[in-house]
Amino acid sequence: MRTPADKVGKIPRAIWALGFVSLLMDVSSELIHSLLPVFMVSALGASALTVGLIEGAAEATALIVKVFSGVLSDYWGRRKSLAVLGYGLGALSKPLFAAATGVGLVVTARLLDRVGKGIRGAPRDALVADIAPPEVRGAAFGLRQSLDTVGAFLGPLLAIGLMIAWSNDFQAVFRVAVIPAFLAVALLVVGVQEPARKSIAIRTNPIRRENLRRLGAAYWWVVVIGAIFTLARFSEAFLVLRALEGGLPIAFAPLVLIGMNLVYAVSAYPFGRLSDRISHGTLLALGLLLLIAADTVLAHSSHWAWIWAGISLWGLHLGVTQGLLATMVADAAPVDLRGTAYGFFNLTSGIAMLLASALAGLLWDQLGSSFTFLAGGIFSAIALVAVAASGRGAAQLRPGQ
């Protein structure tokens, strides 16, 4: 009988390297993004709707670009080169945030950063699936997600220290983000070797009709559920604004993402490992119940105790669901179409993210923050009903398939 230690020991070193690449880039990104909503509202005079539109458009851009990068990675038979390009664009976007004196340059930098994320996302996930043995695939995705999320709370923690030391000088803090971003690119170049793939005499377009037919009903079920999940969960920028509404000082705004990502990081690997052994449908339902609880708590009160409880539940929901959905895509898609599969999965999620964040910003401006989170809870409940009603689709996706 395999022990948890045995499983960790079987995760290839390249997965660890990819995890630390994600960690470094997330330190860089979250050093900026944990302060960006506050910077836009307090320094640039942007409204909550503007924040929602920018965040929604940025995240949607990343997810939509993943379609094309995933298809290209399948067609070329290479993942790493696209991942390097994507991480490189992310690194190049960081100096633009430090130079921004208006919303326009923030939008430019945010979109360039997310284009980079979109280019690297599907090839990187497909690379994880290619490298990891099937029996530890859930654990491998969970490990990479955990290391990624460690960076997502180290970045905001560093942001707090620098904001205090430099008297709330946003742009000086943003300049520091350049360093870990370029370290991430260097580690990817030297620390990850792409596994050899069987040569294909004639390469065909992965999005030709006959290839898309090979992405069967189980895969498209995952796509639909992933989109519903994203529609129910808008940008974390609104968690930051809710905490500020409750009296959190500007310099400590990154604490919101630190708290959320700490819970996320601690929970992602254990739940990823659990997904190798139990029903995926059960974990999806658990994740949605946690999101409903988070929205309900955040809608109830802006008192610090309620806000931190809601943020913790939000992070736990991410730990349960994000690696799980990536694993489900890998299990359901043919090996030679994994990049394409991740691309289409993220296309639908990108459209849902844009709609969710724009709607959240509009509701915030027109009806207040409590109604925004209440609406998120309602969408989550609808998603839970969809998961429960489609148990047959979930049953097609057994652990380790």
WOKA-V486253 format. One record per pair of residues at least 6 apart in sequence whose C-alpha atoms are under 8 Angstrom apart, sorted by sequence separation. I is the first residue (numbers start at 1). J is the second residue. D is the distance in Angstrom with one decimal. If there is no record, write none. Layout:
# WOKA-V486253
<<I;J;D> <I;J;D>>
This chain:
# WOKA-V486253
<<40;46;5.4> <41;47;6.2> <73;79;5.2> <99;105;7.9> <100;106;5.9> <162;168;7.9> <163;169;6.3> <166;172;7.7> <205;211;7.9> <206;212;7.3> <244;250;7.2> <300;306;7.6> <301;307;7.3> <363;369;7.4> <364;370;7.9> <41;48;7.6> <163;170;7.1> <364;371;7.2> <387;394;7.9> <97;105;7.3> <129;137;6.7> <132;140;6.4> <275;283;7.5> <298;306;6.4> <330;338;6.5> <333;341;6.3> <363;371;6.8> <364;372;5.7> <73;82;7.2> <96;105;7.0> <97;106;6.0> <244;253;7.0> <297;306;6.0> <298;307;5.7> <329;338;7.8> <363;372;5.5> <41;51;7.9> <96;106;7.5> <163;173;6.9> <243;253;7.5> <297;307;7.2> <40;51;7.3> <162;173;6.2> <361;372;7.9> <97;109;6.1> <128;140;7.3> <297;309;7.1> <298;310;5.4> <329;341;6.9> <360;372;5.6> <69;82;7.1> <96;109;5.6> <128;141;7.1> <240;253;6.3> <243;256;7.2> <297;310;5.3> <298;311;8.0> <329;342;6.8> <37;51;6.6> <159;173;6.7> <240;254;7.6> <296;310;7.9> <94;109;7.2> <294;309;7.5> <295;310;6.8> <93;109;5.3> <240;256;5.9> <294;310;4.4> <326;342;8.0> <329;345;7.9> <93;110;7.5> <239;256;7.0> <240;257;7.6> <293;310;7.4> <294;311;6.8> <294;312;7.8> <93;112;6.0> <94;113;7.6> <294;313;5.1> <93;113;5.4> <293;313;7.0> <294;314;5.5> <92;113;7.9> <236;257;7.9> <90;112;7.0> <91;113;7.6> <291;313;6.8> <89;112;6.8> <90;113;4.5> <290;313;5.9> <291;314;5.9> <89;113;6.4> <90;114;7.2> <290;314;7.0> <90;115;7.8> <89;115;7.5> <90;116;5.0> <290;316;7.2> <291;317;5.8> <89;116;4.8> <90;117;6.6> <290;317;5.4> <88;116;7.1> <86;115;7.4> <87;116;5.9> <287;316;7.8> <288;317;7.1> <86;116;4.0> <87;117;6.8> <287;317;4.8> <85;116;7.2> <86;117;5.8> <286;317;7.9> <287;318;7.4> <86;118;7.1> <86;119;4.8> <87;120;6.4> <287;320;5.6> <85;119;7.2> <86;120;4.4> <286;320;7.6> <287;321;5.8> <85;120;7.1> <86;121;7.9> <83;119;6.7> <84;120;7.1> <284;320;7.6> <82;119;6.4> <83;120;4.1> <283;320;6.7> <284;321;6.3> <82;120;6.0> <83;121;7.3> <283;321;7.2> <83;123;6.2> <82;123;6.7> <83;124;6.0> <283;324;8.0> <80;123;7.1> <79;123;4.9> <80;124;7.2> <280;324;7.4> <79;124;6.7> <79;126;7.4> <80;127;7.5> <79;127;6.2> <271;319;6.9> <272;320;7.5> <280;328;7.9> <69;118;7.4> <70;119;7.9> <259;308;7.7> <263;312;6.2> <267;316;6.5> <271;320;5.6> <275;324;6.6> <61;111;7.0> <65;115;6.4> <69;119;5.1> <73;123;6.0> <268;318;7.6> <269;319;7.8> <68;119;7.7> <69;120;7.2> <260;311;5.4> <264;315;4.6> <268;319;4.1> <272;323;6.1> <58;110;6.2> <62;114;4.6> <66;118;4.5> <70;122;5.0> <256;308;7.9> <259;311;6.9> <260;312;5.4> <263;315;5.2> <264;316;5.4> <267;319;5.0> <268;320;6.2> <272;324;6.2> <54;107;6.7> <58;111;5.3> <61;114;6.3> <62;115;5.2> <65;118;4.8> <66;119;5.6> <69;122;6.5> <70;123;5.5> <259;312;6.6> <260;313;8.0> <262;315;7.6> <263;316;5.7> <264;317;7.7> <266;319;7.8> <267;320;7.0> <271;324;7.9> <57;111;7.8> <61;115;6.3> <62;116;7.3> <64;118;7.0> <65;119;6.1> <66;120;7.5> <69;123;6.7> <260;314;6.7> <261;315;5.9> <264;318;6.0> <265;319;6.9> <268;322;7.9> <59;114;6.5> <62;117;5.6> <63;118;5.6> <66;121;6.2> <67;122;7.5> <256;311;7.1> <260;315;4.5> <264;319;4.6> <268;323;6.9> <58;114;5.8> <62;118;3.9> <66;122;5.5> <242;298;8.0> <246;302;4.8> <259;315;7.9> <260;316;7.8> <263;319;7.5> <44;101;7.5> <46;103;7.7> <61;118;7.1> <62;119;7.5> <245;302;6.8> <246;303;5.8> <44;102;6.1> <233;291;7.9> <246;304;6.4> <44;103;6.7> <229;288;7.9> <243;302;7.0> <242;302;6.9> <243;304;7.4> <25;87;7.8> <40;103;7.1> <131;194;7.9> <131;195;6.7> <243;307;6.6> <29;94;8.0> <32;97;7.8> <130;195;7.4> <242;307;7.7> <332;397;6.9> <25;91;8.0> <331;397;7.2> <127;194;7.4> <301;370;7.7> <328;397;6.9> <331;400;7.0> <332;401;7.6> <299;369;7.2> <300;370;6.8> <331;401;5.3> <100;171;7.9> <299;370;4.1> <98;170;7.8> <99;171;7.1> <239;311;7.3> <298;370;7.1> <299;371;6.7> <98;171;4.5> <299;372;7.6> <97;171;7.2> <98;172;6.8> <299;373;5.1> <98;173;7.8> <298;373;6.4> <299;374;5.7> <98;174;5.1> <97;174;6.4> <98;175;5.5> <296;373;6.9> <97;175;7.9> <295;373;5.0> <296;374;6.3> <95;174;7.5> <295;374;6.2> <94;174;7.3> <95;175;6.2> <94;175;7.3> <295;376;6.2> <296;377;6.4> <295;377;5.2> <94;177;6.5> <95;178;6.6> <168;251;6.4> <94;178;5.6> <292;376;7.7> <293;377;7.7> <292;377;4.8> <291;377;7.1> <292;378;7.7> <91;178;6.5> <94;181;7.9> <164;251;6.4> <163;251;5.7> <292;380;5.8> <291;380;6.8> <292;381;6.7> <91;181;4.9> <90;181;7.3> <91;182;5.8> <160;251;5.9> <289;380;7.9> <160;252;5.8> <288;380;6.1> <289;381;7.9> <160;253;7.7> <288;381;7.4> <87;181;7.9> <88;182;7.5> <91;185;7.8> <160;254;6.3> <159;254;6.8> <160;255;7.6> <288;383;7.4> <289;384;7.5> <288;384;6.0> <87;184;7.5> <88;185;6.2> <157;254;6.7> <87;185;5.9> <156;254;4.7> <157;255;6.9> <156;255;6.6> <226;325;7.1> <285;384;6.1> <84;185;6.4> <156;257;6.5> <157;258;6.4> <156;258;5.8> <285;387;6.8> <222;325;7.4> <284;387;7.4> <285;388;7.5> <84;188;6.9> <153;257;6.2> <154;258;7.1> <84;189;7.0> <152;257;7.3> <153;258;4.1> <152;258;7.1> <153;259;7.2> <222;328;7.0> <281;387;7.1> <153;260;7.8> <222;329;6.7> <153;261;5.3> <152;261;5.9> <153;262;6.0> <219;328;8.0> <219;329;6.4> <281;391;6.9> <150;261;7.0> <149;261;5.7> <150;262;6.8> <15;128;6.4> <80;193;7.9> <149;262;7.3> <219;332;5.0> <281;394;5.2> <80;194;6.4> <218;332;6.1> <219;333;6.3> <280;394;6.6> <281;395;7.4> <79;194;7.3> <149;264;6.5> <150;265;5.6> <279;394;7.9> <15;131;7.4> <78;194;7.8> <149;265;4.9> <216;332;7.7> <279;395;7.7> <14;131;7.6> <15;132;7.5> <148;265;7.7> <215;332;7.6> <216;333;7.8> <280;397;7.0> <146;264;7.2> <147;265;6.9> <215;333;5.9> <227;345;7.9> <231;349;7.7> <235;353;7.7> <280;398;6.9> <12;131;7.2> <146;265;4.3> <214;333;8.0> <215;334;7.1> <226;345;7.2> <230;349;5.8> <234;353;6.4> <279;398;6.4> <280;399;7.0> <12;132;6.7> <77;197;7.3> <145;265;7.2> <146;266;6.7> <214;334;7.3> <233;353;7.7> <278;398;7.9> <279;399;6.7> <11;132;6.6> <30;151;7.8> <34;155;8.0> <35;156;8.0> <146;267;7.6> <223;344;7.6> <227;348;5.6> <228;349;7.9> <231;352;4.8> <235;356;7.9> <278;399;6.4> <11;133;7.9> <22;144;7.6> <26;148;6.3> <30;152;5.7> <34;156;5.7> <146;268;5.4> <219;341;8.0> <223;345;5.0> <226;348;7.9> <227;349;4.5> <230;352;5.8> <231;353;5.9> <234;356;5.2> <235;357;5.8> <277;399;5.7> <26;149;7.4> <29;152;7.9> <30;153;7.5> <145;268;6.3> <146;269;5.9> <222;345;7.8> <226;349;6.3> <227;350;8.0> <230;353;5.7> <233;356;7.0> <234;357;4.9> <276;399;4.8> <277;400;7.7> <19;143;7.1> <20;144;7.9> <23;147;5.4> <24;148;7.9> <27;151;4.5> <31;155;4.4> <35;159;7.7> <145;269;7.3> <224;348;7.8> <228;352;7.4> <231;355;7.1> <232;356;7.0> <275;399;6.3> <276;400;5.7> <11;136;7.0> <15;140;6.8> <19;144;4.3> <22;147;6.9> <23;148;4.3> <26;151;4.8> <27;152;5.7> <30;155;5.0> <31;156;5.1> <34;159;7.7> <143;268;7.2> <223;348;7.1> <227;352;5.8> <231;356;5.2> <10;136;7.5> <18;144;6.8> <19;145;7.1> <22;148;4.7> <23;149;6.8> <25;151;7.4> <26;152;5.1> <27;153;7.5> <29;155;7.3> <30;156;5.8> <31;157;8.0> <142;268;5.2> <143;269;5.0> <215;341;7.5> <223;349;8.0> <230;356;7.5> <234;360;6.8> <16;143;7.7> <19;146;7.8> <20;147;6.2> <21;148;8.0> <23;150;6.3> <24;151;6.1> <27;154;5.9> <28;155;6.3> <31;158;6.8> <32;159;7.7> <142;269;4.0> <242;369;6.9> <11;139;7.9> <16;144;6.9> <19;147;5.2> <20;148;7.1> <23;151;4.2> <27;155;4.0> <31;159;5.3> <75;203;6.5> <141;269;7.7> <142;270;7.3> <7;136;6.5> <11;140;6.3> <15;144;6.8> <19;148;6.0> <22;151;7.4> <23;152;7.2> <26;155;6.9> <27;156;7.6> <75;204;7.0> <142;271;7.1> <143;272;7.6> <75;205;6.5> <139;269;6.2> <142;272;4.4> <8;139;7.7> <39;170;7.1> <75;206;6.4> <139;270;7.7> <141;272;6.7> <142;273;6.9> <206;337;6.7> <7;139;7.6> <74;206;6.8> <140;272;7.7> <139;272;4.9> <207;340;7.5> <138;272;4.8> <139;273;4.3> <206;340;6.8> <35;170;7.6> <71;206;6.1> <138;273;5.5> <139;274;7.9> <71;207;7.3> <138;274;7.8> <139;275;8.0> <136;273;7.5> <138;275;6.0> <139;276;7.3> <138;276;5.5> <137;276;7.5> <136;276;7.1> <32;173;7.7> <135;276;7.2> <31;173;7.6> <32;174;5.7> <234;376;7.6> <31;174;7.0> <233;376;6.5> <232;376;5.4> <32;177;7.0> <232;377;7.2> <31;177;6.2> <232;378;7.9> <232;379;4.8> <233;380;7.7> <28;176;7.9> <29;177;7.0> <231;379;7.1> <232;380;4.9> <28;177;4.4> <27;177;7.5> <28;178;6.7> <28;179;7.5> <229;380;7.1> <232;383;7.4> <28;180;5.6> <29;181;7.9> <27;180;6.7> <28;181;5.5> <27;181;7.9> <229;383;6.5> <25;180;6.3> <228;383;5.8> <24;180;5.3> <25;181;5.0> <24;181;6.3> <225;383;7.5> <24;183;7.0> <25;184;5.7> <24;184;5.3> <225;386;7.8> <22;184;7.2> <225;387;7.2> <21;184;4.7> <20;184;7.7> <21;185;7.2> <21;187;6.3> <21;188;6.2> <17;187;7.4> <18;188;6.9> <17;188;7.3> <221;393;6.2> <221;394;7.9> <17;191;6.1> <18;192;7.1> <17;192;6.4> <218;393;6.0> <217;393;7.8> <218;394;7.7> <14;191;7.1> <14;192;5.3> <145;323;6.5> <218;396;6.1> <14;193;7.0> <56;235;7.0> <218;397;6.9> <55;235;6.7> <142;323;5.4> <55;237;7.7> <141;323;5.6> <142;324;7.9> <52;235;7.5> <52;237;7.9> <138;323;7.2> <141;326;7.3> <51;237;7.9> <138;324;7.0> <141;327;6.8> <138;327;5.7> <137;327;6.9> <37;237;6.1> <125;326;7.5> <129;330;6.4> <38;240;8.0> <34;237;7.8> <37;240;7.5> <38;241;7.5> <37;241;7.4> <126;330;7.6> <130;335;7.8> <34;240;7.8> <38;250;7.1> <126;338;5.7> <126;339;5.5> <125;339;7.8> <38;253;7.7> <123;339;5.7> <126;342;7.5> <122;339;5.5> <125;342;7.6> <35;253;6.8> <122;340;7.8> <34;253;7.1> <35;254;6.4> <34;254;4.9> <122;342;5.3> <122;343;5.9> <34;257;6.5> <74;336;6.1> <138;400;7.8> <74;337;5.9> <137;400;7.4> <74;338;7.2> <136;400;7.9> <74;339;5.6> <135;400;5.8> <71;337;7.8> <73;339;6.0> <74;340;6.7> <134;400;6.0> <72;339;7.8> <73;340;7.9> <134;401;7.7> <70;338;7.5> <71;339;5.7> <72;340;8.0> <70;339;3.8> <71;340;4.4> <69;339;7.4> <70;340;4.6> <70;341;7.4> <68;340;7.8> <70;342;6.4> <71;343;7.0> <67;340;6.3> <70;343;5.0> <69;343;7.1> <67;342;7.1> <68;343;6.7> <66;342;7.3> <67;343;3.4> <66;343;4.6> <67;344;5.4> <65;343;7.7> <66;344;7.7> <64;343;7.4> <67;346;6.9> <63;343;7.6> <66;346;6.4> <67;347;6.1> <66;347;7.0> <64;346;6.2> <65;347;7.6> <63;346;4.7> <64;347;4.4> <63;347;5.4> <64;348;7.7> <63;349;6.7> <64;350;5.7> <60;347;7.8> <63;350;4.7> <64;351;7.7> <62;350;7.3> <60;349;7.6> <61;350;6.9> <60;350;3.9> <59;350;6.5> <60;351;5.9> <60;352;7.8> <60;353;5.9> <59;353;6.7> <60;354;5.4> <59;354;7.1> <56;353;5.8> <57;354;5.5> <56;354;4.1> <55;354;7.9> <56;355;7.1> <56;356;7.4> <53;354;7.3> <56;357;4.9> <55;357;6.9> <56;358;6.2> <53;357;6.5> <52;357;5.0> <53;358;5.0> <52;358;5.1> <52;359;7.8> <52;360;6.8> <53;361;7.3> <49;358;6.7> <52;361;4.7> <51;361;7.1> <52;362;7.9> <49;360;7.8> <50;361;7.3> <49;361;4.1> <48;361;5.3> <49;362;5.3> <48;362;7.6> <49;364;7.5> <48;364;6.8> <49;365;6.5> <48;365;6.3> <47;365;7.8>>
